[in-house]
Amino acid sequence: MKSNGNSTTFTVHDRLGAAIAPNTNSNVSINPTPTPPPQPTTTTCSINLSTSNCQQMIATNTNLMPAGSLSSATAASCTVATSTGTNQHQDLVNLFECPVCFDYALPPILQCQSGHIVCSQCRQKLSSCPTCRGPLGNIRNLGMEKVADTILFPCKYQTNGCLLSLTHKHKLEHEDCCDFRPYMCPCPGASCKWQGSLENVMQHLWLAHKSITTLQGEDIVFLATDITLPGAVDWVMMQSCFGHHFMLVLEKQDQQFFAIVQLIGTRQQAEKFVYRLELNGNKRRLTWESTPKSIHEGIQQAILISDCLVFDGATALLFSENGNLAINVTVSLDLMMKKVFCRCSCFFNDNIYLKQVGAHVHYINDEQFREDYKHLISPDNSIEQLLSLVYQEIDRRQNLDTEARKRKDQINREYQPLYPELYKFQPKFLSEKFKELCSQSKSSYEYLLKLGNGIYSMPVFTTEFCTQFLAELKHFEASSMPKGRPNTMNNYGILLDELGFTSFIDELRNQYLNPLVQTLFGDAYVGSTGLDSHRAFVVSYKIDQDVDLGYHYDNSEITLNVSLGDQFEGGDLYFGTMAKPHRTAFSNFTFVEHKPTIGVLHRGQHLHGTESIKSGERYNLIIWMRSSSIRNQFCPMCWKKPECLIPVDSGNYGDGMIKSIESN
């Protein structure tokens, strides 16, 4: 950064600078001449863009759009917006604020005679308008409803940490199962009014309900004493197994007994288990088997509809001994459900990258495409040429899994590896510092370098492994084996799952990366299932091939990017802001230099790009890590809850969503 009197000049990558004309009304100008990023390795520079410059940037250089495009109606405005646009959107959302509960009034929207609105929940409790005290009336505000169809509303649990903004059609559905929704005390009865986050539930139980006994193991005996006590009585016990805590409840109401199990966890976690309750005695047996309830939904509704083990007082006496009732409780993983990985249906028409114009596009039909992307037309690119490229990409995606399976089968049959021992993961491939870091030893944090907000650098592999792995990759490149593209933005590289490294990456992800990511980023980025799938590939950059990578975000929750080495100059990473609707795409940039064996760990939706390589050839291992529990609620490519999940071939992780199918 250079300062000269009243002007300040920032030197930024040429693709960024060339997209924005110098702002003569500001004391900030952008130098379009490409120069290496400033030293030291990590540098942050602030860029102040005027509204006019941002609008010009969007119109003239759409390669700055994130790799995950939004729906066609909101792609540009939601993904790359000026700060003025951000404020305008928030002002628009605020118009829907209920004056009573401060949540949002969503369609159908009714107004009073003066035009004031109130949400449907509060309206049921009111006799007059809370704003003007006039009659509420039943007048539909169709104009507000149309506006509501075009904007995204933040989750009501935003203050608890939820980052999602959703259409009004998906907002209520999401909030019913939002992981940031407050949890109530799961103990039966209404005496305890505690509520808080999921991670604090067990601490509350240990401190406030010390009389509850906890037993360890998958099979235990729940002993309820003095079952002949009169009136309504509850018996409670905790069971710990599979790394989770289960609450066993026996409730007595009017000589009826209700036995049920609930998980101290989310609904998605509860669906992974089955519990079995069994009464034995006097040559009699009474059993019940079901999925545990999550404490989010509670047990009262299940008891009300008898969705639990139910028996009367006379039956209880048949199985009791000296007034005590023993219930055998077994918790197991649900082996009757087969988890099938899927893609969101948006995969086939969203986020289509047209390298010729440096833009990500969304295709519904020809008419929509011609209207939405007429600004991309140039003497070199007619709308017909662009449509032809879109057709080709859609056709490629529709046949992607079939072609990938063919390539993988042929490689498995015919390819002769240079280093066969590399295909089976071994801890010796990892840096000792990385292994210590993943063990969560506090002393190991000295090996972790924080480069920016949510951007971490650390040693990952040994030099010996990187050297052999790179030689293996070049050996494969030189072979006659078929090769697939890593993604729509990289034309050169290798898909590691097709080459046979799936189990290698699985072990690396499960044993080392999952606990590290949990520590650094928390539950919001690993979900209830953890990072349970991936897409792994190697990208290469050289002068006569791919030389850089446009500003984008990844189709992942967390990305690991490891430099494998070789001789090269340039090609540094640069990070901007998070890819969120209605947020400015350009504010601060953090530049990161690639160093062999060193990995960069960051959130998938952190907007980033790669500067042009100056000389040589650079190889990087990229692992997109995904959590099915997060993706089943929110697809980062279309910014919606997946409406249609499309299963993929066995051995293919798809886009990380999961569908449960009953096994035969």
C-alpha positions as CSV (number, residue, x, y, z in Angstrom):
1,M,0.0,0.0,0.0
2,K,1.4,3.4,-1.0
3,S,0.2,6.7,0.4
4,N,0.8,10.0,-1.5
5,G,-0.8,13.0,0.0
6,N,-4.6,12.6,-0.1
7,S,-4.6,9.5,-2.3
8,T,-4.0,5.9,-1.4
9,T,-3.3,3.2,-4.0
10,F,-3.9,-0.5,-3.4
11,T,-2.2,-2.9,-5.8
12,V,-4.6,-5.8,-6.4
13,H,-4.7,-8.7,-8.8
14,D,-5.3,-7.5,-12.4
15,R,-8.7,-9.4,-12.6
16,L,-9.9,-7.4,-9.7
17,G,-8.4,-4.1,-10.7
18,A,-9.4,-4.3,-14.4
19,A,-13.0,-4.8,-13.4
20,I,-13.3,-1.5,-11.6
21,A,-12.6,1.9,-13.0
22,P,-10.6,4.2,-10.7
23,N,-13.0,6.2,-8.5
24,T,-12.1,9.9,-8.9
25,N,-14.6,10.9,-6.2
26,S,-12.8,8.9,-3.5
27,N,-9.4,8.8,-2.0
28,V,-9.0,5.2,-3.1
29,S,-8.0,4.0,-6.5
30,I,-7.3,0.6,-7.9
31,N,-4.2,-0.1,-9.9
32,P,-5.0,-2.4,-12.8
33,T,-1.4,-3.5,-13.3
34,P,-0.8,-7.0,-12.1
35,T,1.9,-7.2,-9.4
36,P,2.8,-9.8,-6.8
37,P,0.9,-9.6,-3.6
38,P,2.5,-7.5,-0.8
39,Q,4.9,-9.1,1.6
40,P,4.9,-10.6,4.2
41,T,3.0,-13.8,3.2
42,T,-0.3,-12.7,4.7
43,T,-1.5,-9.1,4.0
44,T,-4.9,-7.5,4.4
45,C,-6.0,-4.4,2.4
46,S,-9.2,-2.5,2.7
47,I,-11.0,-1.4,-0.5
48,N,-13.7,1.2,-0.4
49,L,-16.0,0.9,-3.4
50,S,-18.7,3.4,-4.4
51,T,-22.1,2.2,-5.5
52,S,-21.4,3.2,-9.1
53,N,-18.2,1.3,-9.2
54,C,-19.8,-1.8,-7.8
55,Q,-22.6,-1.6,-10.3
56,Q,-20.0,-1.3,-13.1
57,M,-18.1,-4.3,-11.7
58,I,-21.2,-6.5,-11.7
59,A,-22.1,-5.5,-15.3
60,T,-18.6,-5.8,-16.8
61,N,-17.0,-8.7,-14.9
62,T,-19.3,-11.4,-13.9
63,N,-16.5,-13.8,-13.2
64,L,-16.5,-12.3,-9.7
65,M,-19.7,-14.1,-9.0
66,P,-19.4,-17.0,-6.5
67,A,-19.2,-20.5,-7.9
68,G,-22.5,-21.3,-6.2
69,S,-25.0,-19.1,-8.0
70,L,-28.4,-18.2,-6.5
71,S,-31.8,-18.6,-8.2
72,S,-32.1,-16.7,-11.4
73,A,-34.3,-14.0,-9.9
74,T,-31.8,-13.1,-7.2
75,A,-28.4,-14.3,-8.4
76,A,-26.7,-10.9,-9.0
77,S,-28.4,-8.9,-6.3
78,C,-28.1,-11.5,-3.6
79,T,-24.5,-12.6,-4.2
80,V,-22.7,-9.5,-5.2
81,A,-24.4,-6.4,-3.7
82,T,-23.3,-2.9,-2.8
83,S,-23.4,-1.8,0.8
84,T,-26.2,0.5,-0.2
85,G,-28.1,-2.5,-1.6
86,T,-27.5,-4.4,1.7
87,N,-29.1,-1.6,3.6
88,Q,-32.0,-1.3,1.2
89,H,-32.7,-5.1,1.5
90,Q,-32.6,-4.9,5.3
91,D,-35.0,-1.9,5.2
92,L,-37.3,-3.9,3.0
93,V,-37.2,-6.9,5.3
94,N,-37.9,-4.6,8.3
95,L,-41.2,-3.6,6.6
96,F,-42.5,-7.1,7.5
97,E,-41.6,-6.8,11.2
98,C,-44.5,-7.5,13.5
99,P,-45.0,-4.6,16.0
100,V,-45.9,-7.1,18.8
101,C,-43.4,-10.0,18.7
102,F,-40.8,-8.4,16.3
103,D,-40.9,-11.6,14.1
104,Y,-42.0,-11.2,10.5
105,A,-45.5,-11.2,9.1
106,L,-45.4,-13.8,6.3
107,P,-48.1,-14.6,3.6
108,P,-51.0,-14.6,3.7
109,I,-50.6,-11.0,5.0
110,L,-53.7,-9.3,6.4
111,Q,-53.8,-5.5,7.2
112,C,-56.1,-3.2,9.1
113,Q,-58.0,-0.4,7.3
114,S,-55.0,1.9,7.8
115,G,-52.6,-0.6,6.2
116,H,-50.8,-1.8,9.3
117,I,-49.8,-5.5,9.4
118,V,-49.3,-8.0,12.2
119,C,-48.1,-11.6,12.1
120,S,-50.6,-14.4,12.0
121,Q,-49.6,-15.7,15.5
122,C,-50.1,-12.4,17.2
123,R,-53.2,-11.6,15.2
124,Q,-55.1,-14.5,16.9
125,K,-54.6,-12.8,20.3
126,L,-55.6,-9.3,19.3
127,S,-58.9,-7.6,19.1
128,S,-57.6,-4.3,17.5
129,C,-54.6,-3.1,15.5
130,P,-51.6,-2.7,17.9
131,T,-50.4,0.4,15.8
132,C,-53.6,2.5,15.3
133,R,-56.0,0.7,17.6
134,G,-58.5,0.4,14.8
135,P,-60.4,-2.7,13.8
136,L,-58.1,-5.5,12.4
137,G,-60.3,-6.4,9.4
138,N,-59.6,-9.1,6.9
139,I,-58.0,-7.2,4.0
140,R,-55.3,-9.1,2.1
141,N,-52.2,-7.0,1.3
142,L,-51.4,-8.6,-2.1
143,G,-48.6,-6.1,-2.8
144,M,-46.7,-7.0,0.4
145,E,-47.2,-10.7,-0.4
146,K,-45.6,-10.3,-3.8
147,V,-42.7,-8.5,-2.3
148,A,-42.3,-11.3,0.3
149,D,-41.9,-13.8,-2.6
150,T,-38.8,-12.0,-3.8
151,I,-36.7,-11.6,-0.6
152,L,-35.0,-13.8,2.0
153,F,-35.9,-13.6,5.7
154,P,-33.4,-14.3,8.4
155,C,-34.1,-17.3,10.7
156,K,-35.8,-16.2,14.0
157,Y,-32.9,-17.8,15.8
158,Q,-30.3,-15.6,14.2
159,T,-29.3,-14.1,17.5
160,N,-28.5,-17.7,18.7
161,G,-26.0,-18.2,15.8
162,C,-28.1,-19.4,12.9
163,L,-26.7,-17.8,9.7
164,L,-29.4,-18.8,7.3
165,S,-31.8,-16.5,5.4
166,L,-34.6,-18.2,3.6
167,T,-37.7,-17.6,1.5
168,H,-40.9,-17.3,3.5
169,K,-42.0,-20.7,2.1
170,H,-39.1,-22.4,3.8
171,K,-38.6,-20.2,6.9
172,L,-41.1,-21.8,9.2
173,E,-40.1,-25.3,8.2
174,H,-36.5,-24.6,8.9
175,E,-37.2,-23.0,12.3
176,D,-39.1,-26.0,13.4
177,C,-35.9,-28.0,13.3
178,C,-33.2,-25.3,13.5
179,D,-30.2,-26.5,15.5
180,F,-30.0,-23.1,17.1
181,R,-33.6,-23.3,18.5
182,P,-33.6,-23.1,22.3
183,Y,-33.9,-26.5,24.0
184,M,-36.2,-26.9,27.0
185,C,-35.3,-28.9,30.1
186,P,-36.2,-32.5,29.0
187,C,-37.3,-33.6,32.5
188,P,-41.0,-34.5,32.7
189,G,-43.2,-32.2,34.6
190,A,-43.6,-28.4,34.3
191,S,-41.6,-27.4,37.4
192,C,-38.2,-26.7,35.6
193,K,-38.4,-23.6,33.3
194,W,-34.8,-23.8,32.1
195,Q,-34.0,-23.4,28.4
196,G,-30.7,-23.1,26.5
197,S,-28.4,-24.5,23.8
198,L,-28.1,-28.2,23.1
199,E,-24.5,-28.4,24.4
200,N,-25.6,-27.0,27.8
201,V,-28.5,-29.5,28.4
202,M,-26.4,-32.2,30.1
203,Q,-24.6,-29.6,32.2
204,H,-28.0,-28.4,33.4
205,L,-29.2,-31.9,34.2
206,W,-26.0,-32.6,36.2
207,L,-26.3,-29.4,38.2
208,A,-30.1,-29.0,38.6
209,H,-31.3,-32.6,38.6
210,K,-28.6,-34.4,40.5
211,S,-30.9,-37.2,41.6
212,I,-31.0,-38.7,38.1
213,T,-28.9,-41.8,37.8
214,T,-26.8,-42.4,34.7
215,L,-25.8,-45.9,33.5
216,Q,-23.3,-46.7,30.8
217,G,-23.8,-49.2,28.0
218,E,-26.2,-50.2,25.2
219,D,-28.1,-52.7,27.4
220,I,-29.2,-51.6,30.8
221,V,-32.0,-52.3,33.3
222,F,-34.2,-49.4,34.2
223,L,-35.6,-50.0,37.7
224,A,-38.7,-48.1,38.7
225,T,-39.3,-48.4,42.5
226,D,-42.7,-48.1,44.3
227,I,-44.8,-48.2,41.2
228,T,-47.9,-48.5,43.5
229,L,-47.5,-44.9,44.6
230,P,-50.8,-43.0,44.1
231,G,-51.3,-40.1,41.7
232,A,-49.1,-38.9,38.8
233,V,-45.5,-40.1,39.2
234,D,-42.5,-39.9,36.9
235,W,-39.4,-42.1,37.0
236,V,-36.3,-40.9,35.1
237,M,-32.9,-42.4,34.3
238,M,-30.0,-41.6,31.9
239,Q,-28.3,-44.0,29.6
240,S,-25.0,-43.2,27.8
241,C,-23.8,-45.1,24.7
242,F,-22.6,-44.4,21.2
243,G,-21.2,-41.1,22.4
244,H,-24.8,-39.8,23.2
245,H,-27.0,-39.5,26.2
246,F,-30.5,-40.9,26.3
247,M,-33.2,-40.1,28.8
248,L,-35.5,-43.0,29.9
249,V,-38.9,-41.9,31.2
250,L,-41.7,-44.0,32.8
251,E,-44.8,-41.9,33.5
252,K,-47.8,-42.9,35.4
253,Q,-51.2,-41.2,34.8
254,D,-54.6,-42.5,36.0
255,Q,-53.3,-46.1,36.5
256,Q,-51.8,-46.0,32.9
257,F,-48.0,-46.4,32.5
258,F,-46.1,-44.8,29.5
259,A,-42.5,-45.7,28.9
260,I,-40.4,-43.9,26.3
261,V,-36.8,-42.9,25.4
262,Q,-35.6,-39.5,24.2
263,L,-32.2,-38.5,22.9
264,I,-30.4,-35.5,24.2
265,G,-29.8,-34.3,20.7
266,T,-31.3,-33.3,17.4
267,R,-34.0,-35.0,15.4
268,Q,-31.4,-36.0,12.7
269,Q,-29.3,-37.6,15.4
270,A,-32.3,-39.4,16.9
271,E,-33.2,-41.0,13.5
272,K,-29.9,-42.9,13.6
273,F,-31.0,-45.0,16.6
274,V,-33.6,-47.6,17.6
275,Y,-34.5,-48.4,21.2
276,R,-36.2,-51.5,22.6
277,L,-38.1,-51.7,25.9
278,E,-38.8,-55.1,27.3
279,L,-40.7,-56.4,30.4
280,N,-40.0,-60.0,31.4
281,G,-41.5,-62.1,34.2
282,N,-43.6,-65.1,35.1
283,K,-43.2,-66.5,31.6
284,R,-44.6,-63.3,30.1
285,R,-42.9,-60.8,27.8
286,L,-44.0,-57.3,26.7
287,T,-41.8,-55.4,24.2
288,W,-41.8,-52.1,22.3
289,E,-39.4,-50.9,19.7
290,S,-39.2,-47.5,18.1
291,T,-37.0,-44.5,17.2
292,P,-36.1,-42.3,20.2
293,K,-37.7,-38.8,20.3
294,S,-35.4,-35.8,20.2
295,I,-35.7,-33.5,23.2
296,H,-36.4,-30.8,20.6
297,E,-39.9,-32.4,20.0
298,G,-40.3,-33.7,23.5
299,I,-42.4,-36.7,24.6
300,Q,-45.8,-35.3,25.6
301,Q,-47.2,-35.6,22.1
302,A,-46.0,-39.2,21.8
303,I,-47.6,-40.1,25.2
304,L,-50.8,-38.4,24.1
305,I,-51.2,-40.6,21.1
306,S,-49.7,-43.7,22.8
307,D,-46.6,-43.7,20.5
308,C,-44.6,-45.5,23.2
309,L,-44.8,-48.6,25.5
310,V,-48.3,-48.4,27.2
311,F,-49.6,-50.7,29.8
312,D,-52.1,-50.5,32.7
313,G,-51.6,-50.9,36.4
314,A,-52.7,-54.5,36.4
315,T,-50.1,-55.4,33.7
316,A,-47.4,-53.6,35.7
317,L,-48.1,-55.7,38.7
318,L,-47.7,-58.9,36.6
319,F,-44.1,-57.9,35.8
320,S,-43.2,-56.3,39.1
321,E,-41.5,-57.7,42.1
322,N,-42.1,-56.2,45.6
323,G,-43.6,-53.1,44.0
324,N,-40.5,-52.5,41.8
325,L,-40.6,-52.7,38.0
326,A,-37.5,-53.6,35.9
327,I,-37.5,-52.6,32.3
328,N,-34.7,-53.9,30.0
329,V,-33.6,-51.0,27.7
330,T,-31.5,-51.6,24.6
331,V,-30.3,-48.8,22.3
332,S,-28.8,-49.7,18.9
333,L,-27.9,-48.1,15.6
334,D,-30.7,-48.3,13.1
335,L,-29.5,-51.0,10.8
336,M,-32.8,-51.1,8.9
337,M,-32.1,-47.8,7.2
338,K,-29.6,-47.6,4.3
339,K,-28.1,-44.2,3.8
340,V,-27.9,-43.2,0.1
341,F,-25.9,-40.2,-1.0
342,C,-27.7,-37.8,-3.3
343,R,-27.5,-34.6,-5.3
344,C,-29.8,-31.6,-5.1
345,S,-31.9,-31.2,-8.3
346,C,-30.3,-27.8,-8.8
347,F,-27.1,-29.6,-9.8
348,F,-28.4,-29.9,-13.4
349,N,-29.3,-26.2,-14.1
350,D,-27.6,-24.0,-11.5
351,N,-24.0,-22.8,-11.1
352,I,-23.0,-23.4,-14.7
353,Y,-19.7,-21.7,-15.3
354,L,-19.0,-20.2,-18.8
355,K,-15.3,-19.7,-18.9
356,Q,-15.5,-17.7,-22.2
357,V,-17.3,-14.8,-20.3
358,G,-16.1,-15.7,-16.8
359,A,-19.7,-16.0,-15.5
360,H,-21.8,-18.5,-13.5
361,V,-25.3,-18.8,-14.9
362,H,-28.6,-20.4,-14.1
363,Y,-30.7,-22.1,-16.8
364,I,-34.5,-22.7,-16.7
365,N,-35.3,-22.3,-20.4
366,D,-34.1,-20.4,-23.4
367,E,-36.4,-17.4,-22.9
368,Q,-35.2,-16.9,-19.3
369,F,-31.6,-17.3,-20.2
370,R,-31.8,-14.7,-23.1
371,E,-33.4,-12.2,-20.7
372,D,-31.2,-12.7,-17.7
373,Y,-27.9,-12.9,-19.5
374,K,-28.2,-10.5,-22.4
375,H,-25.5,-8.4,-20.8
376,L,-23.0,-11.1,-21.6
377,I,-23.4,-10.8,-25.3
378,S,-20.3,-9.4,-27.1
379,P,-18.9,-9.6,-30.6
380,D,-17.0,-12.8,-29.6
381,N,-20.0,-14.4,-27.8
382,S,-23.5,-14.4,-29.2
383,I,-26.4,-15.6,-27.1
384,E,-26.7,-18.6,-29.3
385,Q,-23.1,-19.5,-28.7
386,L,-23.6,-19.2,-24.9
387,L,-26.7,-21.3,-25.0
388,S,-24.8,-24.0,-26.9
389,L,-22.2,-24.1,-24.1
390,V,-25.0,-24.3,-21.5
391,Y,-26.6,-27.3,-23.4
392,Q,-23.2,-29.0,-23.5
393,E,-22.6,-28.5,-19.7
394,I,-26.2,-29.7,-18.8
395,D,-25.7,-32.8,-21.0
396,R,-22.3,-33.5,-19.3
397,R,-23.9,-33.2,-15.9
398,Q,-26.7,-35.5,-16.8
399,N,-24.2,-38.2,-17.8
400,L,-21.7,-37.4,-15.2
401,D,-22.2,-40.3,-12.8
402,T,-22.4,-42.9,-15.7
403,E,-19.2,-41.6,-17.3
404,A,-17.4,-41.4,-13.9
405,R,-18.3,-45.0,-13.2
406,K,-16.9,-46.1,-16.5
407,R,-13.6,-44.2,-15.9
408,K,-13.3,-45.5,-12.4
409,D,-13.9,-49.1,-13.5
410,Q,-11.3,-48.8,-16.4
411,I,-8.7,-47.3,-14.1
412,N,-9.3,-50.0,-11.5
413,R,-8.8,-52.7,-14.2
414,E,-5.9,-51.3,-16.2
415,Y,-3.9,-48.7,-14.4
416,Q,-0.6,-49.7,-12.9
417,P,0.3,-47.4,-10.0
418,L,3.9,-46.1,-9.6
419,Y,3.6,-46.2,-5.8
420,P,0.8,-48.7,-4.8
421,E,1.5,-48.2,-1.1
422,L,0.2,-44.7,-1.3
423,Y,-3.3,-45.8,-1.9
424,K,-3.8,-47.1,1.6
425,F,-3.7,-44.4,4.2
426,Q,-0.9,-44.5,6.8
427,P,-0.3,-42.1,9.6
428,K,3.3,-41.8,8.6
429,F,2.2,-39.8,5.6
430,L,1.2,-37.0,8.0
431,S,3.4,-34.4,9.6
432,E,4.0,-35.1,13.3
433,K,2.9,-31.5,13.9
434,F,-0.4,-32.1,12.2
435,K,-1.1,-35.3,14.1
436,E,-0.4,-33.5,17.4
437,L,-2.7,-30.7,16.3
438,C,-5.5,-33.1,15.5
439,S,-5.1,-34.7,18.9
440,Q,-6.2,-31.4,20.3
441,S,-3.2,-31.0,22.5
442,K,-3.0,-27.4,23.6
443,S,0.7,-27.2,23.2
444,S,0.2,-28.1,19.5
445,Y,-1.6,-24.8,18.7
446,E,1.7,-23.2,18.1
447,Y,1.8,-25.1,14.8
448,L,-1.5,-23.5,13.8
449,L,-1.3,-20.1,12.1
450,K,-4.5,-18.0,11.9
451,L,-4.3,-16.0,8.6
452,G,-7.7,-14.3,8.9
453,N,-11.2,-14.8,10.1
454,G,-11.8,-18.5,9.7
455,I,-8.6,-19.1,7.7
456,Y,-6.0,-21.4,9.2
457,S,-2.6,-22.7,7.9
458,M,-0.8,-25.7,9.2
459,P,1.7,-28.4,8.1
460,V,-0.2,-31.5,6.9
461,F,1.9,-34.0,5.0
462,T,5.6,-35.0,5.1
463,T,7.9,-33.9,2.3
464,E,8.5,-37.5,1.3
465,F,4.8,-38.2,0.9
466,C,4.2,-35.0,-1.2
467,T,7.2,-36.0,-3.5
468,Q,5.9,-39.5,-4.1
469,F,2.3,-38.4,-4.4
470,L,3.2,-35.8,-7.0
471,A,5.2,-38.4,-8.9
472,E,2.2,-40.8,-8.8
473,L,-0.1,-38.0,-10.2
474,K,2.2,-37.2,-13.0
475,H,2.6,-40.9,-13.8
476,F,-1.2,-41.1,-14.1
477,E,-1.4,-37.9,-16.2
478,A,1.1,-39.4,-18.6
479,S,-0.9,-42.7,-18.9
480,S,-3.6,-43.4,-21.5
481,M,-6.3,-43.7,-18.7
482,P,-9.5,-41.6,-19.1
483,K,-9.5,-38.5,-16.9
484,G,-12.4,-36.3,-15.6
485,R,-12.5,-32.6,-14.9
486,P,-12.2,-31.6,-11.2
487,N,-15.0,-29.1,-11.5
488,T,-16.5,-26.5,-13.9
489,M,-13.8,-24.0,-13.2
490,N,-10.7,-26.2,-13.4
491,N,-9.9,-27.9,-16.7
492,Y,-6.7,-29.6,-15.5
493,G,-6.3,-31.9,-12.6
494,I,-7.3,-35.4,-11.3
495,L,-10.3,-36.7,-9.5
496,L,-8.9,-38.7,-6.6
497,D,-12.0,-40.8,-6.0
498,E,-11.8,-42.1,-9.6
499,L,-8.1,-42.8,-9.2
500,G,-8.8,-45.0,-6.1
501,F,-8.1,-42.7,-3.1
502,T,-11.7,-42.7,-1.6
503,S,-10.8,-44.8,1.5
504,F,-7.6,-42.8,1.9
505,I,-9.5,-39.5,2.1
506,D,-12.2,-41.2,4.3
507,E,-9.7,-42.1,6.9
508,L,-7.9,-38.8,6.8
509,R,-11.3,-37.0,7.1
510,N,-12.7,-39.2,9.9
511,Q,-9.7,-39.7,12.1
512,Y,-7.9,-36.3,11.8
513,L,-9.9,-33.6,10.0
514,N,-13.3,-34.1,11.7
515,P,-12.0,-33.5,15.3
516,L,-9.8,-30.6,14.1
517,V,-12.7,-28.9,12.3
518,Q,-15.0,-29.4,15.2
519,T,-12.5,-27.6,17.5
520,L,-11.8,-24.7,15.1
521,F,-15.3,-24.1,13.6
522,G,-17.8,-25.8,15.9
523,D,-21.1,-27.5,15.3
524,A,-22.4,-25.0,12.8
525,Y,-20.0,-26.4,10.2
526,V,-19.9,-30.1,11.0
527,G,-23.6,-30.7,11.9
528,S,-25.0,-33.6,13.8
529,T,-23.5,-36.2,11.4
530,G,-20.0,-34.7,11.3
531,L,-18.2,-34.2,8.0
532,D,-19.4,-37.5,6.5
533,S,-18.6,-37.1,2.8
534,H,-16.1,-35.3,0.5
535,R,-15.1,-34.5,-3.0
536,A,-11.3,-34.7,-3.4
537,F,-9.3,-33.7,-6.4
538,V,-5.9,-32.3,-7.4
539,V,-5.7,-29.1,-9.5
540,S,-2.7,-28.0,-11.6
541,Y,-1.8,-24.6,-13.0
542,K,0.8,-23.7,-15.6
543,I,1.3,-21.0,-18.2
544,D,-0.2,-22.9,-21.2
545,Q,-3.1,-24.4,-19.3
546,D,-5.2,-23.0,-16.3
547,V,-3.2,-20.0,-14.9
548,D,-5.6,-18.7,-12.3
549,L,-9.0,-19.2,-10.7
550,G,-11.8,-16.7,-10.5
551,Y,-13.4,-15.3,-7.3
552,H,-15.8,-18.0,-6.1
553,Y,-16.9,-20.2,-3.1
554,D,-16.7,-23.9,-2.8
555,N,-19.5,-26.5,-2.7
556,S,-18.4,-27.6,0.8
557,E,-18.8,-26.8,4.5
558,I,-15.0,-26.8,5.0
559,T,-12.2,-27.0,2.5
560,L,-8.6,-28.2,2.9
561,N,-6.2,-26.9,0.3
562,V,-2.7,-28.4,0.5
563,S,0.2,-27.4,-1.7
564,L,2.0,-30.5,-3.0
565,G,5.0,-28.6,-4.3
566,D,6.9,-28.5,-7.6
567,Q,8.7,-25.5,-8.9
568,F,6.4,-22.4,-9.4
569,E,6.2,-18.7,-8.9
570,G,3.0,-16.8,-8.1
571,G,-0.5,-18.3,-7.9
572,D,-1.2,-17.1,-4.4
573,L,-4.7,-17.5,-2.8
574,Y,-6.7,-14.4,-1.9
575,F,-9.8,-14.4,0.4
576,G,-12.6,-11.9,0.6
577,T,-15.8,-12.0,2.6
578,M,-18.3,-14.8,3.2
579,A,-20.8,-15.6,0.4
580,K,-24.0,-14.6,1.9
581,P,-27.1,-13.0,0.3
582,H,-27.2,-9.2,0.3
583,R,-23.6,-8.8,1.4
584,T,-20.9,-6.9,-0.3
585,A,-18.5,-9.2,-2.1
586,F,-15.4,-7.0,-1.8
587,S,-14.2,-5.5,1.5
588,N,-10.9,-6.9,2.8
589,F,-8.6,-9.3,1.1
590,T,-6.2,-11.7,2.7
591,F,-3.4,-13.0,0.5
592,V,-1.9,-16.4,1.3
593,E,1.3,-17.8,-0.3
594,H,1.4,-21.5,-1.2
595,K,4.1,-23.5,0.5
596,P,4.8,-27.2,-0.1
597,T,3.3,-29.6,2.5
598,I,1.3,-26.7,4.1
599,G,-2.5,-26.8,4.1
600,V,-5.0,-24.0,4.3
601,L,-8.3,-24.8,6.1
602,H,-11.2,-22.5,5.5
603,R,-15.0,-22.4,5.3
604,G,-16.4,-23.4,1.9
605,Q,-18.5,-20.3,1.5
606,H,-15.5,-18.0,2.1
607,L,-15.2,-16.2,-1.2
608,H,-11.7,-16.7,-2.6
609,G,-9.7,-16.9,-5.8
610,T,-6.2,-17.7,-7.1
611,E,-3.8,-15.2,-8.6
612,S,-2.1,-16.0,-11.9
613,I,0.9,-18.3,-11.8
614,K,4.0,-16.5,-13.2
615,S,6.1,-19.5,-14.1
616,G,6.5,-23.3,-13.5
617,E,3.7,-25.6,-12.5
618,R,1.7,-25.8,-9.3
619,Y,-0.2,-28.8,-7.9
620,N,-2.7,-28.6,-5.0
621,L,-4.7,-31.2,-3.2
622,I,-8.3,-29.9,-2.6
623,I,-10.7,-31.7,-0.2
624,W,-14.3,-30.4,-0.1
625,M,-15.7,-31.7,3.2
626,R,-19.4,-31.9,3.6
627,S,-22.0,-32.7,6.4
628,S,-25.3,-34.4,5.3
629,S,-27.2,-33.0,8.3
630,I,-26.4,-29.5,7.1
631,R,-26.9,-30.2,3.4
632,N,-30.3,-31.9,3.9
633,Q,-31.5,-28.6,5.3
634,F,-29.6,-26.1,3.1
635,C,-28.0,-26.5,-0.3
636,P,-25.2,-24.0,-0.7
637,M,-25.5,-24.0,-4.5
638,C,-29.2,-22.9,-4.8
639,W,-29.4,-21.4,-1.2
640,K,-32.6,-23.4,-0.4
641,K,-33.6,-26.6,1.3
642,P,-33.2,-29.3,-1.3
643,E,-36.7,-30.0,-2.7
644,C,-35.7,-33.1,-4.6
645,L,-32.9,-35.4,-3.7
646,I,-31.5,-37.5,-6.6
647,P,-29.6,-40.7,-5.5
648,V,-26.2,-41.3,-7.0
649,D,-24.3,-44.5,-7.7
650,S,-22.9,-46.6,-4.8
651,G,-19.4,-45.4,-4.0
652,N,-20.3,-41.8,-5.1
653,Y,-20.9,-39.1,-2.5
654,G,-22.8,-36.9,-4.9
655,D,-23.2,-33.5,-3.3
656,G,-23.3,-34.8,0.2
657,M,-27.1,-35.0,0.8
658,I,-28.5,-38.2,2.2
659,K,-31.7,-40.1,1.7
660,S,-32.7,-42.9,4.0
661,I,-34.2,-46.0,2.2
662,E,-35.5,-49.1,4.0
663,S,-33.3,-52.1,3.4
664,N,-34.8,-55.3,2.0
